[in-house]
């Protein structure tokens, strides 16, 4: 490593002394470098231990996630693993049902007769497309904008708007507004710069519109047009002023190229929720907009949709989405939906079983189910004959005598109660010990791979001259090939976790699990052919299977095998697998966590020690170079003086 304190090392510093100063300095520093190299070797051993422990952690974690987790791809905690069965399904209507077994599936034969009906809820659906153009609706479209088949629209009544007066909200009926505004005049009043007030009044509409004006509240005078142009002169002789108007071809009044907007002012009665009334001042513009205190009012109509006796108020500004949300949250017990692809509405019961859905409403709201009519279907229970017995359920997937049965479709078989009907589906269940054996064998192979690695680390040691193999320094590696480095380090790593206490405790605890009696069964794993190898025979804590004994146990009483591995139903934690999982988890979360923390601390201390030793060596190196440089400088001066003195003596002869 380059000394940061010295920028230009040179072997030419001994020109005056004739000494190889570089070699002398490096020889002097060799002891420092020797100590640093030893500390670096110690650091490498710590890193190797750290890497090995992390490898153990990853291997055990992977094993637990695969075999000892309910989400694992080869989960052994599932009791069905040990009670495996093979199922064969034959018969004309075999596609009508799907069967899966459980731990309680009996060995034998079952007959499935007619699937009479599937469980479903009642429904009401559009008979065909409902939009007028067949393109479908956007669910965010307002209901009052929709055109249904036959150009039908939902009709809304009781249009109202809300007006705020002094913090109280009053409802205004649109019918009252129409009646009140009918007698009001169309006006527009403006105050000029000099204070003159001019009021325009309009009667008629379009080309037949008549415009009149009044100055400062005086009598109205008709505005006379000459070739669609007219002028109002106002003000005094001293301060003349005028307004020039034009009239468009449609009869609209314009001032300076801008249309003059006319409005009506009138009042109506508004009603609060508590019955109180208030006189509300309104202004209506020619374009139909109505304002109160500068705020435009929005008049919303309503109609009623009745679903299963629930009356649901639907507003003109509702969208398809908000209408469906109202229905679905109304408590009517249905789910309303709209499919844009099929352009149809549907009402589906939230429960299955016999019954119907009633849908009605006013304001032509039923046009949303339009098209060629409404398709209404009653709900039904799932009904199927099993072994001649009629079984009824409110779902198409259900448990029945140790089986999980799913009904896929109905069948058209006639007489169904006879057990030996020729169209029955025949399902045969046989015990499959081979399938269970394969699963157990794969689990044990994964477990033994871990134990083999752990035992190898515990027993690994250097022999003979291998003791001299230490981690290599960078300088040593530079003189070796990659293969030589690999072979050297393989020997140097031997024994780095020999007799590790945490690993020893883990292997011992796992081994002991196979001899302990499983609570609630009165048996141990060894009694069904699962035991650990001879501790002194090289197999240590690895599992050894007595296959004939295990197969016999699986064939005669698979539930007992499941109890030993996965634990009895009432005490799952007593099972061998749960104990094994807890033991591994405890090791990872305590012993190994502490070990890795200790190694991390040791690595940190080693790095700090190396840094201090290097700084000390660099300081010493810099000091030596400065001392030799001073010596060379002194000797150079001495030589110069000698040469001068010699030249003086020679010159005196």
C-alpha positions in Angstrom: 0.0 0.0 0.0 1.3 3.4 -1.0 2.3 5.7 1.9 0.1 8.8 1.7 2.7 10.8 3.6 5.4 10.3 0.9 4.6 11.4 -2.7 7.9 10.6 -4.5 9.8 7.6 -3.2 13.3 7.3 -4.9 16.2 4.9 -4.9 18.5 7.8 -5.9 18.8 9.3 -2.5 22.1 7.5 -1.8 24.2 9.3 -4.5 26.4 11.0 -1.9 26.6 8.2 0.6 26.6 5.3 -1.9 24.0 3.6 0.3 20.9 1.8 -1.0 18.6 3.8 1.2 15.4 2.3 -0.2 16.4 -1.2 0.8 17.6 -0.1 4.2 14.3 1.6 4.9 12.2 -1.2 3.7 14.2 -3.7 5.7 13.7 -1.5 8.8 9.9 -1.4 8.2 9.7 -5.2 7.6 8.6 -5.9 11.2 5.8 -3.3 10.9 4.6 -4.9 7.7 4.8 -8.4 9.2 2.5 -7.3 12.0 0.1 -5.7 9.5 0.0 -8.9 7.4 -0.8 -11.0 10.4 -3.7 -8.7 11.4 -5.0 -8.8 7.8 -4.9 -12.6 7.9 -6.9 -12.4 11.1 -9.4 -10.1 9.4 -9.7 -12.5 6.5 -10.5 -15.4 8.9 -13.3 -13.2 10.5 -14.7 -12.5 7.0 -14.7 -16.2 6.2 -16.5 -17.0 9.4 -19.0 -14.3 8.6 -19.6 -15.5 5.1 -20.0 -19.1 6.3 -22.5 -18.2 9.0 -24.5 -16.1 6.4 -24.5 -19.2 4.1 -25.9 -21.3 7.0 -28.6 -18.7 7.6 -29.6 -18.6 3.9 -29.7 -22.4 3.7 -31.8 -22.9 6.9 -34.1 -20.0 5.9 -34.7 -21.5 2.4 -35.4 -24.9 3.9 -38.0 -23.4 6.4 -39.6 -21.4 3.6 -39.9 -24.4 1.4 -40.9 -27.2 3.8 -42.0 -25.5 7.1 -44.2 -22.7 5.9 -47.9 -22.8 5.1 -47.0 -20.8 2.0 -44.1 -23.1 1.1 -44.0 -24.8 -2.3 -43.5 -28.2 -0.6 -45.3 -27.4 2.7 -45.0 -30.5 5.1 -47.2 -28.9 7.7 -50.3 -29.9 5.6 -51.7 -33.1 7.0 -52.8 -34.1 3.5 -49.2 -34.8 2.6 -49.3 -37.9 4.9 -52.8 -39.0 4.0 -52.3 -38.8 0.2 -54.9 -40.6 -2.0 -55.3 -41.2 -5.6 -58.6 -40.4 -7.2 -60.1 -41.8 -10.3 -63.3 -40.3 -11.9 -65.2 -42.1 -14.6 -68.7 -41.8 -16.1 -70.6 -39.9 -18.7 -71.0 -36.8 -16.5 -67.6 -36.7 -14.9 -67.0 -33.1 -16.0 -70.0 -31.9 -13.9 -68.1 -32.2 -10.6 -64.6 -31.6 -9.3 -63.3 -33.5 -6.3 -60.4 -32.8 -3.9 -59.5 -35.0 -0.9 -58.8 -34.0 2.7 -57.3 -35.9 5.7 -60.8 -37.2 6.4 -61.4 -38.7 2.9 -62.6 -42.3 3.3 -61.1 -45.0 1.1 -63.7 -46.5 -1.2 -66.2 -45.5 -3.9 -68.7 -42.7 -4.3 -71.4 -42.2 -6.9 -72.5 -38.8 -8.1 -75.9 -38.8 -9.8 -77.7 -35.9 -11.5 -76.6 -32.4 -10.8 -80.1 -31.0 -10.6 -79.2 -27.3 -10.1 -76.4 -25.0 -9.3 -76.4 -22.5 -6.4 -77.1 -19.0 -7.7 -78.9 -15.9 -6.6 -81.8 -14.3 -8.3 -81.1 -11.8 -11.1 -82.7 -9.2 -13.3 -80.9 -8.4 -16.5 -81.3 -6.3 -19.7 -82.6 -8.5 -22.5 -80.3 -6.8 -25.0 -78.2 -3.6 -25.6 -79.8 -0.6 -23.9 -78.0 2.4 -25.5 -79.7 4.0 -28.5 -76.7 3.6 -30.7 -75.5 0.3 -29.2 -72.1 1.8 -28.4 -72.6 1.6 -24.7 -72.3 4.3 -22.0 -69.5 5.7 -19.9 -70.3 5.0 -16.3 -69.4 8.5 -15.4 -72.0 10.0 -17.7 -74.9 11.9 -16.1 -78.2 10.1 -16.2 -80.1 13.0 -17.7 -77.7 12.9 -20.7 -78.4 9.3 -21.6 -80.4 8.2 -24.6 -81.7 4.6 -24.4 -83.1 2.3 -27.0 -85.9 4.1 -28.9 -84.5 7.4 -27.8 -86.1 7.0 -24.4 -84.7 9.1 -21.6 -85.2 8.9 -17.9 -87.8 11.4 -16.9 -87.0 13.4 -13.7 -89.5 15.5 -11.8 -89.6 17.8 -8.8 -86.6 19.9 -10.0 -85.2 21.9 -7.1 -82.2 24.1 -6.4 -80.6 25.2 -3.1 -80.1 28.8 -2.1 -78.2 30.0 0.9 -79.6 32.9 3.0 -77.8 33.9 6.2 -76.3 30.4 6.6 -79.7 28.6 6.1 -80.3 26.5 3.0 -83.6 27.0 1.3 -85.1 24.8 -1.5 -86.5 26.5 -4.5 -88.8 24.6 -6.9 -88.1 25.2 -10.6 -91.9 25.4 -11.3 -92.0 28.4 -8.9 -89.1 30.0 -10.7 -90.8 29.5 -14.1 -94.0 31.0 -12.9 -92.3 34.0 -11.3 -90.0 34.8 -14.2 -92.7 34.7 -16.8 -94.0 38.1 -16.0 -90.7 39.8 -15.4 -89.1 42.0 -18.0 -85.8 41.5 -19.8 -83.6 44.4 -18.8 -80.0 45.7 -18.6 -79.1 48.7 -16.6 -75.7 50.5 -16.7 -74.4 53.7 -15.1 -72.2 55.9 -17.4 -69.1 57.7 -16.3 -70.9 61.0 -15.7 -73.5 59.2 -13.5 -76.2 58.9 -16.1 -78.2 55.7 -15.7 -79.4 54.0 -18.9 -81.9 51.1 -18.7 -82.5 48.9 -21.8 -85.7 46.9 -22.0 -86.4 44.1 -24.5 -89.7 42.5 -25.7 -90.2 39.8 -28.2 -87.4 37.5 -29.4 -85.1 36.9 -32.4 -85.7 39.1 -35.4 -88.9 40.5 -33.9 -87.1 41.7 -30.8 -88.0 45.3 -29.8 -85.6 47.3 -27.7 -86.5 50.4 -25.6 -84.4 52.7 -23.4 -84.9 54.9 -20.4 -82.5 57.6 -19.2 -82.3 58.2 -15.4 -85.6 56.4 -14.8 -87.6 58.4 -17.3 -90.2 57.1 -19.8 -89.1 54.3 -22.2 -88.5 55.2 -25.8 -88.1 52.7 -28.5 -84.6 52.3 -29.9 -85.0 53.1 -33.6 -82.7 51.4 -36.1 -81.5 52.7 -39.4 -80.0 49.8 -41.4 -79.5 47.8 -38.1 -77.8 50.7 -36.4 -79.1 52.9 -33.6 -77.8 55.6 -31.3 -78.8 56.8 -27.8 -77.9 60.4 -27.1 -77.6 61.3 -23.5 -76.0 63.9 -21.3 -76.1 67.7 -21.5 -75.2 70.1 -24.3 -72.0 70.9 -22.5 -71.2 67.2 -22.0 -72.6 65.3 -24.9 -72.5 61.5 -24.9 -74.0 58.7 -27.0 -74.1 54.9 -27.3 -74.0 53.3 -30.8 -75.8 50.0 -31.1 -76.1 47.5 -33.9 -78.5 44.6 -34.4 -77.4 41.2 -35.8 -79.3 39.4 -38.4 -80.8 37.3 -35.7 -82.1 40.4 -33.9 -79.5 40.4 -31.0 -78.5 43.8 -29.7 -74.7 44.6 -29.8 -72.6 47.4 -28.4 -69.1 47.8 -29.7 -69.2 44.4 -31.3 -70.2 42.7 -28.0 -73.7 41.2 -27.4 -75.8 43.0 -24.8 -77.0 40.5 -22.2 -80.5 40.9 -20.8 -81.7 39.5 -17.5 -84.8 39.4 -15.3 -85.0 40.1 -11.6 -87.7 38.5 -9.5 -88.4 36.8 -6.2 -89.7 33.4 -5.2 -90.4 31.7 -1.9 -87.8 29.2 -0.6 -88.5 26.5 2.0 -86.0 25.4 4.7 -85.9 21.8 6.1 -87.8 23.0 9.2 -90.6 24.4 7.1 -89.6 28.1 7.4 -90.0 30.2 4.2 -87.8 33.0 2.9 -88.2 35.4 0.0 -85.3 34.7 -2.4 -84.1 37.3 -4.9 -83.1 35.7 -8.2 -81.7 36.9 -11.6 -82.3 35.0 -14.8 -80.2 35.6 -17.9 -81.2 35.2 -21.5 -79.2 32.0 -21.8 -81.4 30.4 -19.0 -78.8 30.6 -16.2 -80.4 31.6 -12.8 -78.3 33.2 -10.1 -78.8 34.1 -6.4 -76.3 36.7 -5.0 -74.0 36.0 -8.0 -74.0 32.2 -7.5 -75.5 30.2 -10.3 -78.2 27.7 -9.1 -78.3 24.2 -10.3 -81.8 22.6 -10.5 -81.8 18.9 -9.9 -84.7 16.6 -10.7 -85.4 13.2 -9.1 -87.2 9.9 -9.7 -87.5 6.8 -7.6 -86.2 3.3 -8.2 -87.8 0.5 -6.2 -85.6 -2.6 -5.6 -86.9 -5.4 -3.4 -89.2 -2.9 -1.7 -86.4 -0.4 -1.1 -87.2 3.0 -2.5 -84.0 4.7 -3.8 -84.0 8.3 -4.9 -82.2 8.8 -8.2 -81.2 12.4 -9.2 -80.8 13.9 -12.6 -77.1 14.7 -11.9 -76.3 11.2 -10.8 -74.0 9.2 -13.0 -74.4 5.6 -13.8 -71.6 4.9 -11.2 -73.3 6.9 -8.4 -76.7 5.4 -9.2 -75.2 1.8 -8.9 -73.5 2.8 -5.6 -76.8 4.0 -4.2 -78.5 0.7 -5.1 -75.7 -1.4 -3.8 -75.5 0.4 -0.5 -79.3 0.7 0.0 -79.7 -2.6 1.8 -81.9 -4.0 -0.9 -79.6 -7.1 -0.9 -78.5 -6.8 -4.6 -75.5 -5.8 -6.6 -76.3 -3.6 -9.6 -73.7 -3.5 -12.4 -73.3 -2.3 -16.0 -71.2 -4.0 -18.6 -70.2 -1.6 -21.4 -69.0 -4.4 -23.7 -72.4 -6.1 -23.6 -74.2 -2.7 -23.0 -76.5 -4.3 -20.4 -77.5 -3.6 -16.8 -77.9 -6.4 -14.2 -79.2 -6.8 -10.7 -77.7 -9.8 -8.9 -78.8 -11.1 -5.5 -76.2 -11.0 -2.8 -77.3 -14.3 -1.5 -78.1 -17.6 -3.2 -81.2 -19.7 -2.9 -84.8 -19.6 -4.0 -86.3 -16.2 -4.5 -86.7 -13.4 -7.0 -85.7 -9.8 -7.4 -88.3 -7.1 -8.0 -87.2 -3.9 -9.8 -89.6 -1.1 -10.7 -89.6 2.7 -10.8 -91.1 5.9 -12.1 -90.0 8.5 -14.6 -89.4 5.9 -17.3 -86.3 4.8 -15.3 -86.9 1.2 -16.3 -85.8 2.2 -19.8 -82.3 1.4 -18.6 -83.3 -2.2 -18.8 -84.9 -1.6 -22.2 -84.1 -3.4 -25.4 -86.2 -6.4 -26.0 -87.4 -6.7 -22.4 -86.1 -7.8 -19.1 -84.7 -11.2 -18.3 -85.6 -12.2 -14.7 -84.2 -15.5 -13.2 -85.1 -16.9 -9.8 -82.4 -18.1 -7.4 -81.8 -21.7 -6.5 -79.8 -24.0 -4.2 -77.2 -26.4 -5.4 -78.8 -29.8 -5.7 -77.0 -33.1 -6.5 -77.6 -36.8 -5.8 -74.7 -38.4 -4.0 -74.9 -42.2 -3.4 -78.6 -41.9 -4.1 -79.2 -39.1 -1.5 -80.3 -35.7 -2.6 -77.8 -33.1 -1.2 -78.7 -29.4 -1.1 -76.3 -26.6 -0.4 -76.3 -22.8 -0.8 -72.9 -22.9 -2.5 -71.5 -24.8 -5.4 -68.3 -25.7 -3.5 -68.8 -27.6 -0.2 -67.4 -30.2 2.1 -69.1 -33.6 2.2 -67.9 -36.6 4.2 -64.2 -35.8 4.0 -64.3 -34.4 0.4 -64.3 -31.0 -1.1 -66.9 -31.1 -3.9 -67.4 -28.4 -6.6 -70.4 -28.5 -8.9 -69.4 -27.3 -12.4 -72.7 -27.6 -14.4 -76.0 -29.4 -14.3 -76.7 -32.7 -16.0 -79.8 -33.8 -17.9 -80.0 -37.3 -16.4 -83.5 -38.5 -15.8 -84.3 -40.7 -12.8 -81.6 -39.9 -10.2 -82.3 -41.6 -6.9 -81.3 -45.1 -8.0 -77.8 -45.9 -6.7 -76.9 -47.9 -9.7 -78.0 -45.5 -12.4 -76.0 -46.0 -15.5 -75.1 -42.3 -16.0 -73.7 -41.9 -12.4 -70.1 -40.6 -12.1 -68.0 -43.1 -10.2 -65.2 -41.7 -8.0 -62.8 -44.2 -6.5 -60.4 -43.2 -3.6 -57.3 -45.3 -2.9 -54.5 -44.7 -0.4 -51.3 -43.5 -2.1 -48.4 -44.3 0.3 -45.9 -43.8 -2.5 -46.9 -40.1 -3.0 -46.5 -39.5 0.7 -43.1 -41.4 0.8 -41.8 -39.2 -2.1 -42.8 -36.0 -0.2 -41.2 -37.2 3.1 -38.0 -38.4 1.2 -37.6 -35.0 -0.5 -38.0 -33.2 2.8 -35.5 -35.5 4.5 -33.0 -35.0 1.7 -33.2 -31.2 2.2 -32.8 -31.6 5.9 -29.9 -34.0 5.6 -28.1 -31.5 3.3 -28.2 -28.9 6.1 -27.1 -31.3 8.8 -24.3 -32.7 6.5 -22.9 -29.2 6.0 -23.2 -28.3 9.8 -21.5 -31.6 10.8 -18.8 -31.0 8.2 -18.1 -27.5 9.7 -18.0 -28.9 13.3 -15.6 -31.7 12.5 -13.5 -30.0 9.9 -9.8 -29.5 10.9 -6.4 -29.1 9.5 -3.9 -32.0 9.6 -0.2 -32.2 9.3 1.4 -29.4 7.3 -2.1 -27.9 6.6 -1.7 -26.0 9.9 0.7 -23.7 8.1 -1.9 -22.6 5.5 -3.0 -19.1 6.4 -5.0 -16.5 4.5 -2.8 -15.0 1.7 -1.7 -11.5 1.5 -2.1 -9.5 -1.7 1.7 -9.7 -2.3 1.5 -13.5 -1.9 -1.4 -13.8 -4.3 0.4 -11.8 -7.0 2.9 -14.6 -7.3 0.3 -17.4 -7.7 -2.3 -18.5 -10.3 -6.0 -18.4 -9.7 -6.2 -22.1 -9.3 -3.3 -22.1 -6.8 -5.0 -19.4 -4.8 -8.3 -21.4 -4.8 -6.6 -24.6 -3.6 -4.6 -22.7 -1.0 -7.7 -20.9 0.5 -9.7 -24.2 0.5 -7.2 -25.6 3.0 -6.8 -22.3 4.9 -10.6 -22.2 5.5 -10.6 -25.6 7.2 -11.7 -25.6 10.8 -12.9 -22.0 10.9 -16.1 -23.1 12.7 -14.8 -26.3 14.3 -16.7 -27.1 17.6 -18.8 -23.9 17.2 -21.0 -24.0 20.3 -24.1 -22.6 18.6 -24.0 -25.1 15.7 -23.4 -27.9 18.2 -26.5 -27.0 20.2 -28.6 -26.7 17.0 -27.6 -30.2 15.8 -28.1 -31.7 19.2 -31.6 -30.2 19.6 -32.7 -31.3 16.2 -31.3 -34.8 16.9 -33.2 -35.0 20.2 -36.5 -34.1 18.5 -36.5 -37.5 16.8 -36.3 -39.4 20.1 -38.9 -37.4 22.1 -42.4 -38.7 22.3 -44.9 -36.6 20.5 -47.4 -35.3 23.0 -50.9 -36.6 22.4 -49.7 -39.6 20.3 -47.7 -41.7 22.7 -45.2 -42.3 19.9 -41.9 -40.9 18.6 -40.7 -40.6 15.1 -38.4 -43.6 15.5 -41.5 -45.8 15.9 -42.7 -45.1 12.4 -39.2 -45.6 10.8 -37.8 -42.1 11.1 -34.6 -41.8 13.2 -31.2 -40.2 13.2 -28.0 -42.0 12.2 -25.3 -43.4 14.4 -23.6 -40.4 16.0 -20.2 -42.2 15.8 -20.9 -43.7 12.3 -20.4 -40.6 10.3 -24.1 -39.7 9.8 -24.5 -37.9 13.1 -27.8 -35.9 13.2 -28.9 -36.8 9.7 -32.3 -38.6 9.3 -32.3 -42.2 8.3 -35.6 -43.8 6.9 -36.6 -47.3 7.5 -38.7 -47.3 4.3 -40.6 -50.6 4.9 -41.6 -49.5 8.4 -42.6 -46.0 7.3 -44.6 -47.3 4.3 -46.5 -49.7 6.6 -47.3 -46.9 8.9 -48.6 -44.7 6.1 -50.8 -47.5 4.7 -52.2 -48.6 8.0 -52.7 -45.3 9.8 -51.7 -42.2 7.9 -53.4 -39.9 10.5 -51.0 -41.2 13.1 -48.1 -40.4 10.9 -49.6 -36.9 10.3 -49.9 -36.5 14.1 -46.2 -37.3 14.6 -45.0 -35.0 11.8 -47.5 -32.1 11.8 -49.0 -32.5 15.3 -52.4 -33.7 16.4 -55.3 -31.5 15.4 -55.7 -30.2 18.9 -52.0 -29.6 19.6 -50.2 -28.8 16.3 -47.2 -27.3 18.1 -46.3 -30.8 19.5 -45.5 -32.1 16.0 -42.0 -33.0 15.0 -42.0 -30.4 12.2 -43.1 -27.6 14.5 -40.4 -28.5 17.0 -37.8 -28.5 14.3 -39.1 -25.2 12.9 -38.9 -23.6 16.4 -35.4 -25.0 17.0 -34.2 -23.6 13.7 -35.9 -20.3 14.3 -34.4 -19.9 17.8 -30.9 -20.6 16.4 -31.3 -18.0 13.7 -32.8 -15.4 16.0 -30.6 -15.8 19.0 -27.4 -17.8 18.7 -26.5 -16.9 15.2 -27.7 -13.3 15.4 -25.3 -12.8 18.4 -22.5 -14.6 16.5 -22.9 -12.4 13.4 -23.1 -9.3 15.6 -19.9 -10.4 17.4 -18.1 -11.0 14.1 -19.2 -7.6 12.8 -17.8 -6.0 15.9 -14.5 -8.0 15.5 -14.2 -7.0 11.9 -14.7 -3.4 12.8 -12.0 -3.6 15.5 -9.6 -5.4 13.1 -10.0 -2.7 10.4 -9.4 0.0 13.0 -6.3 -1.9 14.3 -4.9 -2.2 10.7 -5.5 1.5 10.1 -3.6 2.4 13.2 -0.7 0.1 12.4 -0.5 1.4 8.8 -0.4 5.0 10.0 2.3 4.1 12.4 4.4 2.4 9.7 3.8 5.3 7.3 5.0 7.8 9.9 8.1 5.7 10.6 8.8 5.4 6.8 8.4 9.1 6.3 10.7 9.8 9.3 13.4 7.5 7.9 13.3 9.1 4.4 13.6 12.5 6.0 16.6 11.4 8.1 18.4 9.8 5.1 17.6 12.9 3.0 19.2 15.1 5.7 22.3 12.8 5.8 22.7 12.9 2.0 22.4 16.7 2.1 25.1 16.9 4.8 27.4 14.5 3.0 26.9 16.4 -0.3 27.9 19.6 1.4 30.9 17.9 3.0 32.1 16.6 -0.4 31.7 20.0 -1.9 33.8 21.5 0.8 36.5 18.8 0.3 36.6 19.4 -3.4 37.0 23.1 -2.8 39.8 22.5 -0.2 41.6 20.1 -2.6 41.4 22.6 -5.4 42.8 25.3 -3.2 45.8 23.1 -2.2 46.4 22.1 -5.8 46.3 25.7 -6.9 49.0 26.8 -4.3 51.8 24.6 -5.8 
